[in-house]
Amino acid sequence: MKVFNYEEVKAKDAEGGAFHVTVRWLITKNMGANNFVMRLFEIEPGGYSPLHTHSWEHEVFILEGEGVVFDGEKSTPFASNNVVFVPPDERHQFKNTGMKTLKFLCFIPNIKD
């Protein structure tokens, strides 16, 4: 078992075309989590993740802020305390449409594309 403050995990710039996005890899295989990974994303106002697809699903819990999830054609709004499910192979992009930092937890299977 392990208990720690999330701020102990270094925030890294997200890659792949993200704009004003950082990610903290909170729980990983290196800690003994063989099935799932937990990440904390922080997106500054006006920031966004890349529009992309992959073979695994996302389970997302919005902690703070507001934004939209964009599928390439339609934007669906969300706010704090909302939950977002992105099925495998579905195009998606998270955008911060608010005036403060958007923070969300993202859970994915512990696999590589």
C-alpha positions in Angstrom: 0.0 0.0 0.0 1.2 3.5 -0.7 -0.2 6.9 0.4 1.3 10.2 -0.9 0.5 13.7 -1.9 -0.1 14.1 -5.6 2.2 17.2 -5.6 5.1 14.8 -4.9 4.8 13.6 -8.5 6.5 15.9 -11.0 4.1 17.5 -13.6 5.4 17.0 -17.1 4.4 18.7 -20.3 2.0 16.5 -22.2 3.3 15.4 -25.6 1.8 14.8 -29.1 0.4 18.3 -29.9 -1.0 19.2 -26.5 -1.1 23.0 -25.7 -0.7 24.2 -22.1 -1.2 20.7 -20.7 0.7 18.9 -17.9 0.3 15.4 -16.7 1.3 13.6 -13.5 1.5 9.8 -13.7 0.2 9.1 -10.2 -0.2 5.3 -10.2 1.8 3.2 -12.7 3.0 -0.3 -13.3 6.3 0.7 -11.6 4.3 0.9 -8.3 2.8 -2.5 -8.8 -0.4 -1.4 -10.6 -0.6 -4.1 -13.3 -4.0 -3.3 -14.7 -4.7 0.4 -14.7 -2.8 3.7 -14.7 -4.1 6.9 -12.9 -3.0 10.3 -14.4 -3.8 13.8 -13.3 -4.1 16.3 -16.2 -4.0 20.1 -15.7 -5.0 22.2 -18.7 -4.6 26.0 -18.5 -7.3 28.3 -19.9 -7.3 28.0 -23.7 -5.3 24.8 -23.6 -6.2 21.5 -25.1 -5.0 17.9 -25.6 -4.4 16.6 -29.1 -7.3 15.3 -31.2 -6.5 11.6 -31.3 -7.6 8.0 -31.1 -6.2 4.8 -29.6 -7.3 1.2 -28.9 -8.0 1.7 -25.2 -10.8 3.4 -23.3 -10.6 6.4 -20.9 -12.5 6.9 -17.7 -12.2 10.6 -16.6 -13.4 12.4 -13.5 -13.4 16.2 -13.7 -12.1 17.6 -10.5 -12.0 21.4 -11.2 -12.9 23.7 -14.1 -14.9 23.4 -17.2 -14.4 22.5 -20.8 -15.5 20.4 -23.7 -14.6 17.0 -25.1 -14.4 17.3 -28.9 -14.8 14.3 -31.3 -13.7 16.2 -34.4 -17.2 17.4 -35.2 -19.1 17.9 -32.0 -18.2 19.5 -28.7 -19.8 18.2 -25.5 -19.5 20.4 -22.4 -18.5 19.2 -19.0 -17.7 20.8 -15.6 -16.4 19.8 -12.2 -17.9 16.6 -10.7 -18.8 15.3 -14.2 -17.6 12.0 -15.5 -16.5 11.4 -19.1 -16.2 7.9 -20.7 -14.3 7.7 -24.0 -14.7 4.3 -25.7 -11.7 2.6 -27.6 -11.0 4.0 -31.1 -13.2 7.1 -30.6 -11.6 10.4 -31.6 -11.3 12.8 -28.6 -9.8 16.0 -27.5 -10.2 17.8 -24.1 -10.3 21.6 -24.2 -10.4 24.1 -21.4 -13.1 26.7 -22.1 -13.1 28.2 -18.7 -11.1 31.0 -16.9 -9.2 28.7 -14.5 -7.1 25.6 -14.7 -9.0 22.4 -15.7 -8.0 19.4 -13.6 -9.1 15.9 -14.2 -8.2 12.3 -13.3 -7.8 9.9 -16.2 -7.8 6.2 -15.8 -6.5 3.9 -18.6 -5.6 0.3 -18.9 -1.9 -0.4 -18.4 -1.2 -1.1 -22.1 0.6 0.5 -25.0 -0.9 1.2 -28.4 
